[in-house]
Amino acid sequence: MTITFITGANKGLGRETARRLIGLGHTVLVGARDAEQGEEAAAELGARFVRIDVTDDASVAAAVADVAEHEGLVDVLVNNAGVHGPFTDPTSLTGADALAVFDVNVAGVVRTTAAFLPLLRRSSDPVIVNVSSGMGSLEHTHDPARPESKVVSPLYTASKAALTMLTTQYAKALPDVRVNAADPGYTATDFNGNSGHQTVTEGTDAVVGLATEGRGAGSGRFVDRAGEVTWS
């Protein structure tokens, strides 16, 4: 039985990823900051809720201790929790705005990954999937044919560029763990006011694919629902 921990799994892409992986036989742990929402989602999905706030070291440590006590290991860690930050005139952004976005989207992944590594290394085939975005791609955001080029969101895009690079660095540093980044694509969720052209199921194709690959699949890749893409 594959044990999968997903952060930010109470709604949107995280919840749909949980639903699909449960359907594929995974034991899924729904990680969420809000206990009420997390418990409700877990109950509806048939999963177990574990409270985690990826911006808080103590909360992350408590989540690891909880999983160590109950499941003993983690086979797949999906770093899904994220925030978009303010959609505003870039000239009005502050350092505090930037730190708040990067604290979740980048530092939160660092905290969670570092804390869960001992449990991942108890797995015979440990996997980390970081939910990044084509919004962090220079190529995508400069291509007028792509929806990423129509959005101005300096902090979110910068954080996702950083997350993709973080993924490649972890892949090099952790040869015993498969570490990849997923681009969900422009998906209709609360995150974007349900404006995306993809369904939430389509948006989780890359995440689910990376979470269910067989042993020996590559590490350090950036993958969307159509397959591996070159990140630039």
Summary of the structure (lengths in Angstrom):
residues: 232
radius of gyration: 16.5
end to end distance: 36.5
largest distance: 50.2
contacts: 788
relative contact order: 0.14
helix: 48%
strand: 16%
